[in-house]
Amino acid sequence: MSEEPEPAAAAAADGSTAAAAAAPEAPDAPAAKASVDLSDEDIHWDLGSSLSYGDYLQLDRLLDAQKPLSFEHDEMLFIVVHQTSELWMRLFLHELVGVMECVRRDDLEPAFKMFGRISRVQDQLLSTWDVLSTMTPSDYSSFRNALGRSSGFQSFQYRLLEFLLGNKHGELIAVHARRAPEYASLKRALDGPSLYDEVFRLLSRRGYGVPQELLVRDFRVPYEPSKVIAGVWLGVYHNAQKDWDLYELAERLIDLDHKFQLWRFHHLKTVERIIGYKRGTGGTSGVNYLAKALELKFFPELWTVRTAM
């Protein structure tokens, strides 16, 4: 004769709620609200003579700057993505100039914070290609003719970034000749030392053997990689404990260079996805032109020295 099951076992076996009753009750979920209670908030409903949020950011000008030349829906996307990129480049330049000032006065700690911000800005610039890539070839072709000869190739801020980072080609400023302030700014950046040139001067002041001809060279001429500089960086890495800030500077430069290369690659693939191998509106060969820059490195010895470590 079989034995009778214990009460608890019987409850578990037949699915009754006896076992569940022993567990603690779940707390009640907070009640959903359809509105926010503002009665206890000391909101400044009347701004009086104070500056407003929109006034401070000049939103009337900013939000009135989108002027599509066609009635095509996707032209607004095209304009906003490029204007947003220019705003991020504005901050990139602001931080980069600050970094260069820190390097000049041998005060690297503040520069590392600026490098960190530049890295986040580069992430934002990368993400703009994800948004633009939602545009199909037919979407773009519907308003492309309205652009005339305007092109990202003519971006003053992008060219200034590249000059400050060392990618200097004097002939590229010709396209900015009709805008005197931009042309003058690019000419100053072309004639002056890049970030990498300022880093060489810092390394020399710290006792590393940077050749004199690199410290006083013609800064308009694109920099050519040097085995001596590769040896200098190798020395920095080997002396990381003593010269930690120089070691950290090297890694921040690599990070900047790395993300710039990713930006170029995403630019190329987005263009390829949308217009294929058509020529660019600015007269370049489009994808083929963009491909030329994929192997460009602003700080070349920091890449080659890794093989020797």
N, C-alpha and C positions, 0 to 999 in steps of 0.2 A: 504494500500500500504506500503511495507517494506521500511525502510530507507536505503540510500546508506551508505556503511561503510566508515569510515574515511580512508584516504590514508595509514596511518601507519598500521592501523588494517588490511586493505586489503593486504598489503605487507606481514604481518605476516601470514595471513590466507592462502595465495597462495604460501608461501615458497619462495618469491622473496628475493633478497639480500639487500633490502633497509635498514632493521634493521642492518644487518651485516656491512653495509657501515659506520654506525655511530660509530662502535667500532674502537679502535686504531689498527693500523696494527701491526702484529707480526714482531719482528726483524728477519732479515735474519740469518739463521743458519751459523756458521762459515764454511768456505770451508774445506772439508776433505783433508788431506795431506797424501801422500804416503811415504814421507821421512822427516827426520828432518834436518833442515838447520844448519850445523856446521860451517858456514863461520865466524860467530862472536864469536865463542868459542875459548878460549886460551888453547887448549888441548896440553898436553905434549906428542907429538908424539915420541920424542926421550927421553928415560928415562936416558940416560947417565949412570952414576955409581949409580944412585938411586935404592933403593929397589923397586921391582914391587909388585903388589897385590898378584900374585901367589907365589912369593918368600916369602913375609911376612907370608902368611898362609901355606906355604909349601904344596901347592896344588899338586905338583908332587908326593909327598909321600902319601897325603891323598887320591887322586883319583886313585892311583895305588894300594890301599890297598884292593880292592874288587877282590878276587881271587876265583871265583866259582870252585868247585871240580867236577861239572858235566856240561853237555851241556843243562840242563833244564832251560827254560826261567825264571822261578820264583825264582830260587836260588839267583839271583841278588837282588830281593826284600827282601828276607830273610836276606841277608848280610847287605844291606844298613840300614834296619830298626834297626838291632841290633847294628851296628856301630854308628848310629845316637843316639840311646839311651845311649850308652856309653859316647858319647860326652856331652850329656845333664847331665849325672851323674857326669861327670868331673866338670861341672860348679856348680852343686848341692853341691858337696863336697867342692869346693872352697868357696862358700858362707856360708856353714854350719860351716866350720872351722873359718871363720870370725865372725859368730854369737857367737860361743863359746868363742872366744877371747874377744868380747865385754861384754859378761856375766861375764867373769872372772874379768874384770876391772870395773864392774858396770857402764857401759856406753851403755845404751840400745838404745838410739836414732839411732845411725848408724846401729844397729842390725835390727831395724824395716825395713829399706830399704832393707837389705839383705834378710830378711824373705819375703818381697814382691817379690823379684826376685826369690827366691826359689819357691814361689807359682806359678809364671809364668813358671818356668822350669818344675814343676810338671804337669802343663797343657800340655806342649809339650810332656812329657813322656806318659801321658794318650792318646794323639792323635796318638802315634805310633801304638797302638793296633788297631785303626780304619784302618790304612793302612795295617797292617799285616793280618787283618781279611778278606781282599780281596782274600787271598790265600785259595784255596779249599783243602779238604783232599787229593784228587788225585794229586794236584799240589805239595803238601809237600812230599807225599810219594814217588814221583818220584826221589827225591834226598836225602831223609832223611838218608838212609843207609850210605851216604858219610860222614855224620857228625861224625860217630864213637861214642865215649863216650863224645864228647864235648856237653856242655849244659850251659844254662844261670845260672844254679845252681853254676857254677864255676866262675861267674863274680866277680872279685876281688873288683871292685868299689861298686857294690851293697852290697857285704858283709861288706865292710868298712862303707858304709852309715848306715847299720843296727846296726853295733857295736857302731858307734858314737851316734846313736839315742837310744841306750840302749838295743837292742835285741841281747844279748850276749850268745853264745853257743860255748865254746872253741873248741869242736870237729870239728866244721865246717871249721877251718883253715887247717885241714889236707890235703884237696884237693889242697891246694896251696903250699904244701911243696917243690915241685920241682922248684918253682920260689922264690928264697931267698929274693929279695927285697919286693915282695908282702907279703910273709909270715911274714917278720919282721914288716911291716906296720900294718898288721892285729893283730899281737901279741901286739904291742904298744897300739892299740885301745882297745884290749881286756883287757889289764891290767890297762888302765887309766880310768878316769871318763867319763861318757857319757854327752851329753848335759843336760839331766835331773839332773844328779848328780851336774853339775855346777850350775844349777838353784837352787837346794837345798842349796848350799853354799851361793848363793846370797841372798836367802830368809832369811837364818840364819843371815847374816851380816846386813840385814835390820831390824832385831829384831823379826822375826817370829820364832816360837818355833819348829824348825826342830830338831828331836832327834839326839844326838851326834853319835849314832851308824850308822846313815845313811850318816853322813859326812865323816866317816873314814872307811867305810865298804870295803870288798873285792869286787872290781869293776868287777872282772871276773864272779861273781855270778849274774844271772839274777835278776833284781829288782822285789820285791814283793810289790803289792799295800799296802798302809798303811792308816788306818783311821785317824791317826794323820796328815798325809800330806793332806788328804781330808779336815780336819779342817783348816789347814794352808791356803789352796786355798780359802776356804770359807771366811776366814778373809781377804784375798786379795780382793775378789770381794766386800765384805762389806765396804772395805776401798778404793774403787776405786778412789774417789776424792782426797784422800791424796797420795795414791801410784798408780797414774794413769799408770806409766810406767810398773809396775808389772802386773797390770790388762791387759794392752795391750800385754805384753809378754805372759800371759796366753792364750789370744785369738789367738795370732800368733802360739803358740804351737798347739792349737786345729786345726787350719787351716792346718798346716803341717801334723798332724796325720790323719785328715779327708781325705786329698788328697792321702796320702800313702795307706790308706785302699781302696780308689777307684781304685788306680793303681793295687793293688793286685787282686781286684775283676775283673777288666777288663782283667788282665793277665789270671786268671782262665777261664773266659768265652771264651777268644780267643783260649786258648789251648783246651778246651772242644769242641769248634766249629771245630777245625782243626784236632785233633787226637782222640777225644773222650776220652775214659778211658784207652788208652794205657799207658804203662810205659814211663817215660821220658828218653831221651838219656843219661842223667847223672846218671840213676839208681834209681831215685825216683819213687814214684807211680803216678806221673803226677798230674792229677786233684785232686786226693785225698790228695796228699801232699800239694798242693796249698791251698786247703780248710782249712787245719789246721791253716793257718796264718790269716784267714779272721777276726777272733775275737781279734787278737793281737792289743794292743794299747800301744804306746810308753809312753804316759803320762796318765795312767789310771784314776787317781783321778780327773783330769780335766773333765772327762766324768761323773763319778759317782756323783760329787758334784753338778751337774746341777739339780739333783732331789731334793736336799736339799735347793735350792735357793727359 
